[in-house]
């Protein structure tokens, strides 16, 4: 049996890559040319709800629809629907919402929260594993009418979310994005705000220590070096927040010992200075690459020191203060550039200081406490990176040194420091830049502790070890939820 296929084209003529409807001479530069003096063209007609049900990932810039509810043509500009010809998404645009901390965090998801906005009819929630939101999770942004949304089906890791508001009615515009909230999704104990939770102790194969360092890369914390009395350590350990496992990693080519500094740039950990109490002090700096488990020497410090505090803004590394082999206290601020592999001396700290707490937060470095020839100090300062200048801020509530400075959720925290008379404390503090004030956080459940060193993953602090200023070097591991 033979089949015959008949194609009927009524008023449609094809010329190579051009299509003409109602004309035999379509324009040369037109892929489709429609000619008619009595009829028009109907493009896809969708309600607002049908339009918003289309996943943004399925849309391409330039897609056009007719909105049945609003009686207008709209096109997708890559992030939102915009009126055709007016180049505006509406005349009445609400203010951005404020993203609130996630609740109900489990091993597979969390509940995103935000404030209600006057004039909003709905909200768009974007979720990403990239803090710059260059890529989103499949199905996001998602539209919802409430002020919370359950994000589920996740694997262990750090996630980020932000929200924007859609105005009411057909004239309602789309607000800008809110602030960003960070969430750690992992199989961890419940963690209420401002609380300490003890995690399983590290294995006994990890030597006890203080004066050590710790740094976070992704979902892992790297911890090591330091000393216990006159015993110096040169070991390096990895703790995985997803598995809870500790693994020993490669050691650097030379002894680091106690009171080094560290910071992280582009997923690599930089460690330098130190050798207390092993001496001689060192100006050596090493870069650790977690992906290859290797150490590489980089440019040396301008001088040998120990007790300098390290921090990074993501582009550069900074080292504040310290003490020389001759016992001199320093007021130096050094900046390391990984591109040129070089150090630059920046504006001097307002006082000589050894073992201060230091952290980066929103374009500034925050420094507090430390020791010098005059004893311990509560003095605290903010360094503005753009202007290369220091400004005094409110003094810390107590004097101390060897604190662990970190930033979380817009605050500067100071954990685990010595107090006068070489005593220890279980009361630590946070600094709020908005109010220029310090406040006590929940009392540390592990007892009095110096050198409670750790790092931040997904808005939570993880740390441990150190010294109780008596005779005990605890081997423990803690989580603090801000």
N, C-alpha and C positions, 0 to 999 in steps of 0.2 A: 504494500500500500504506500502510495506517495502522498505527502502532505504539502499543501500549498499555504504559504503565509502571505497575507496581504496587509500592508501597512498603509493606512489612510491618513493623510495629512491634509487637513482642511485649512486653507489659508496660511500654512506654515511652510516656509522655504528655507533650506539650509545651504549656506555658502561657506564651505570649509569650516572654520571655527565660529562663524557668525550664524545667528538664527534670526529670521525675520518672520513676524506674524502680521499679516495684513499688508505686507510690503515685499516687493521683489528686489528692492535695493537697500538692504540694511546698511547702516552706517559702518564704515570700515573699522572704527575703533570700538564698536559696540558688540559684545558677545550676544546680547538679545535686544532686538529692536521691535517694538510693538507699535503698530500704526492703526488708529481707529478714531472715528469722529463721533461715535455714538455710545461706546462702552469704555469702562475703566478696567483697572486691575485690582484684584483682591489678594492681599497677602495674608499669611496666617493671622487669625484673630483669636486672641487669648484673653481670659480674665486675668486680673492681677494675681490671683491665687495660682492659676495655671502657669503664668509666667514665672512666679517665684518658686514653683516646684521644679523648674529646670535646674539641674546641678550646674553651678558656675563652671565646673571643669568641662562640661559638655558644650560650653558656649565659646564662640569665636568673636573677636572684635568686629563690629560691623553688622551683626545679626539684627534684622529689623522685624518688628511685629506691630500689629494694631492692637491696642489695649481696649477691650470692650467696655471695661468699667469707666475708664477715663476719657474714652473717645479721642485717642490721639495715637500718632505713630511714635514708637520708642525704639532706640537702638542700644546695643550693649557695648560700653566703652572699655571693657576689659575688667571692670570691677563693679559697675552698677549700670542700671537702665537709665537712659537719658532721653529727654524729649527730642524728637527729630526737629531740626531747624533752630530750636531755642538754645541748645547746648547747655541746658540746665536740668537738674533732676527735680526741680520744684521750687516754689517761691517760699514755702514755709519749711525751714530746716531746723530740726531739734538740736539741742546741745549733745555732745558725746556723753555716753554713760560713763560711770566709773566701774572698772572691773574690780571685783572683790576677790579675796582669797578663795581658793577652791575648798569645798567640803566633801565629806564622804569619799575620801581618797582610798582606793583599794589597789590590789595588785593588777587590776585590769581597767581601771577607769576612775573618774571623779565627777563631781558636780561643779560646773562653772557657775559663778554668781556675778551679778552686777546690779547697779542701782537703777531704779526706774527713772525715766526722763519724761518731763512734761511735754505733751504734744506728740509722743511716739505711739505709733500703732503696732510696731513690731521691732524686733532686734535681729541683727545678723551676728552670729558667733563664728569667729575664725579660730581654728586650732592648728598648730604646727609643731614640728620638732626643731624648727629653726627659729631663733629669736628674732630674726629679721623678716620672717614670714615670706621668704622667697618661694617656698612650696607649702601647700596646705595638706592636711589629711584628706583622703578621699571623702567626698560628700560635703566638704566645708568650703565656704561659709554656709551655715544652716540658718534658716529663718524661724523664729519662734516669737510668740506673743508674751511669754513670761519673762521673769528676771533671773531664771536659772535654767540650766540644761544639763542633762546627764550625758557625759561623754563616755562611751563604753567600747569594749573590744580592743583595748590597747595592750601593748607589750611593755615590759619594763623599760623605763627611760624618763627623760626630762621633756616636758611638754610646755607649750606657751599658748595662751589664749588672749584674745582681745575682742571687743564688741563695738558695734555702732548701731545707731537708732534710725528707724525709718519713720518719717513724718506721717501724719494722718491724712487720709483722703488723697485725691489725685494730685493735689498741689503739694503734697508732703515730700520734702527732700530727704536725702540720706546724710546723716551726720558724719563727722570725721571719726576715726578710730579712737577707742579709749586707751588708757594705759594698758600695759601688758602684765599679766600674772603668770608666774612660773609654778609648775606642778611637778613633783616627783612621783611617778607611778611605780611602785615597787611593793614587794611582799614584806612590809614592815609593820611593827606594832602600831596601834592607833596612837595618834599624836595630837593632843589638844593644844591650842595656842598657849605660848609661854609655859612650856613644860619640858622636863628632861625625861628621857626614856633610856634605860640601860639595855644595850644590845648584847648578844653573846660575846663573851670575852675572847680576845685574840688567842691563838694557840700558844702554848708554853714555849714553843720553839722561837718565838719572837722575844729577844732580850728586853728586859726592863730598861727604862731610859727617861731622861728629861733633856731639855735644851735641843729638842729635835725639830723637824719641819714636816709639814704635810701640804699637799696640793691636790686639787681635784681636776680631773680630765674626763669629761663625759660622765659616765656613771661609775667611775672608779676614783679612789683616793690613793695617792702614793705617799708613804710615810717612811721616815728613816733617819739615820745618823743620830747625833746627840751623844750623850755620855751618861754614865752612872758612876758617880764619884769620879775617880781618876781613870776609869775605863772608858776609852773612846770607841765609838761605833761607826762602822762604815757600811751597814747593811741597808737595803732598800726593799720595801714591801708594797704590795698592791692589795687593796681591799675592794671587792666588787659589791656594790650595793644591791645588784640584782640577784646574786647568788649567796652573798654573805661570806664568801670564801676569801682567805688570805693566801697570797702566793708570793714567795720571795723572788725578786727580780735582780738583774745585774747590778753590781756595785760600780761606782766610778773608779777611774784608774788610780786615784790617790786618796788618802785618808781625808775625810771631811770633819768628823768629830762633832763637838758641841758648838752651839750658837752660830750656825750658818744662816743664810737667808735663802728664800726661794720665791719664785713667781712663775706664772704660766703665760706663755704667749703662743697662740696658734696651736694649741694642743700639745705643746712641749714644755717640760718643766726645767727651769734654770735654777741651779743651786750653786752657791759660792760662799767664800769667806769661811770662817769657822776654825776648827782644830782646838777649841777649848776643851779640856785643859791639857791637850796633848802637845801643843806648840810644835814648831813655831807657827804663828798665825799665817794665813795664806791669802793671796789675792786671786787664787785660781777660781774659775767659774766653769761649770760644766752644763751641757744641755742633754736632757734625757728625752729620748723619743720612745713613747710607749708602743708605737706600732712595730718597732724593730728591737725593742728592749736593749738599746745601746746608748752609751754616753759619749759625748763629743766635747773636747775642750773648746771654749770660745774665748773671746778677748778677756784678758785679766782686768780686775778692778784697778782703778787708779792707785790704790794702796791696799796693803794687807789689813784685814780687820776681822773682828768677830762681834756678834751682837748687833749687826745691822738688821733693819727690818725691811722686808721686800713686799712689793705689790706691783700690779700691772693694770694698765688701762686697756689691754687687749692689743695695743700696737707697740708700746714700749714697756720695759721693766724699770722699776725704781728701787733704789736702796737708800735708806735713811739712817744716818748716824752710825754708831758702833764705837769700837775702841781699838786702838792700835797696840802693837806689841810693846811699845814703851809705856802703855797705860793711859795714853791721852784719849779723852772723850772727844767725839767728832760732832760737828754740826753740818756735815756734808749731805747733799742730796745728789745722787748719781742717777743718770738715765741711760739705759742700755737700748740700742737700736739693733734689732736682729738682722735688718737688711744690710746695714753697713758693718755690722759686727764691731761696734765701737761704743765707748762710754763718753758721756758729756756731763760736766759739772753744772748743776742748776743753782738757783737761788739758795743761799744757806739757810738752814733751820734757825729760828730765833735763839736757840740755846743749844749747848752741847748736850748730847743725849745718847744713852746706850740702852739697847733692848727696849725701844718703845713699841707700842702697838700701832700698826699701820694698815690701812685698807683704801681701796679705790671705790668711789661712789659718785656717779653722775658728774663726771668732768673734773673731779677734785680728789686729792688725797687727804685722808683724815689721819692725824697722828695724835697720840695721847700717851701720857706718863713717860717712864724711863728713869734712868739714873745718871748722875754725873758727880763731879767733885763736891757738890753741895748736898748730895744725898739723893733721895727719890723726889720726883716731882709729879704734881697733878696737871701740869700745864698741857694744854691741847691746842692744836692749830689745824687750819685748813689750808691746803696748798692748791691754788687755782692753776691748772695746767696751762690754760690758754695765756694767762698773763705772767706766768712764772713768778708768782708772789705768794707769800704766807700771810694769813690773817688769824689773829687769836680768836678762839672760840671759848665757850664756857669750860672752866677747869673740870677735870674728872672729879667725882665725889670723894675719892680717896687717892693717896699717893701709891705708887707701885711701879714695877718694871717687869720685863719678860712676859708681857701680856700677848695674847693671840688676837690680832685684829682681823675682823672679817666684815663684809657688808651683806646685809640681807633685807629685802623688802624696803629699801630706801633708808635703812638705819645702819649706823656704825656700831659694831659690838666689840667689846673688850673682854676676853675670857682668860682665866687662869693666870693670874699675876701674883708676884711677891708683894707683900705689904711690909711696912717698917719692922725692923728687927729680924729680917729674913723669915717672917711669918707667912702663912698662907691663909687664904680665905675661900669660902664657898659662895661668896656673894659677888656676882659680876654685873656689868652695866651695859646699857646701850645709850647712844647719843642720837638725838633727833635733830637733823639739820634745820627742819622747818621752824622749830621752836627754840633752837640753840640751847637745849637742855638735856641733862642726863637723867636716867631713871634706872632703878634696880630691876633686874629680871628675876625670874623664879630661882630660888636658892638651888645651887647645884647639889644633886642628890648623892654624888659620889664623895662628899666630904671636902675638907679643905684641900686645895690643889694649886700648885704652881706648874706652869708649862702644860696646861690642858690644851694641847695643840691639835688642830683639826682644820677642816675645810668645808666648803658649802657645795652641796649638790641639790639642785632644784628647790632652793629656798629653805633648806634644812642644814643645820650644822652637825657634822660628825667628827668626833675627836676623842682622844683619850691619852693614856699613859701619863707621864709627868711625875711629880714629887709632892708629898704631903708636908714638906718642910720639917719633918721629924726624921723618921727612919724608913719610911715605906715608899716604894716605887710601885704604884698600882699598875696592873696589867688589865685594863678594862677599855670598853668602847661605848660611847654615848651618842645619843641623838638629841638635839635641841630643836624644838619647833617654835618659831617666833610667833 
